């Protein structure tokens, strides 16, 4: 420390007492050894505690120590088994949640497709009506090809026409709109008035048919 620094920080008043700045510096210097000593004391106090913990067997016989270890092992196994049960329950809940979400997704997807396809059925109905008014063979051929392409595209989404013509009447897939007396076609479909369709095996629209009867 230079003489100039000492003169500045330890300047004394005329009565010989240190200035406030000098007293503060002295107090700080006195505190450092105290803090270091306290830190050493704390570290020294912790060592016996750790040693006592590590010497848990001290004062026990072999039988007592083995019994203690068995007790702790049993507690650890019970805790592990409890954690395993909780993990299995959570896994089962998650699997159920995933399956429910997958079902909801598939149902929503199928419902959306069915709504769109159902709107397109009107186009197919109009194709059947328009075919009756086509007299040109080339135009009819092109028209049939276009209708076939539409049906093939929709069949990729699970659309299938209900086969009703000449079949036994099935109330699950058909609506009897008209009846016609016929011994030959009793209980059978004589004519399909409007085609019906299923999508992925589920009924999308029933077929409107004329059914034969005989008394």
Secondary structure, DSSP 8 states (H G I E B T S, - for coil): --HHHHHHHS-B-TTS-B-HHHHHHHHHHHHHHHHHHHHHHHHHHHHHHHHHHHTTTTT--HHHHHHHHHHHHHHHHHHHHHHHHHHHHHHHHHHHHHHHHHHHHHHHHHHHHHHHHHHHHHHHHHHHHHHTT---HHHHHHHHHHHHHHHHHHHTTTEEE---TTSB--TTTEEEEEEEE-STTBTBEEEEEE--EEETTEEEE-EEEEEEE--
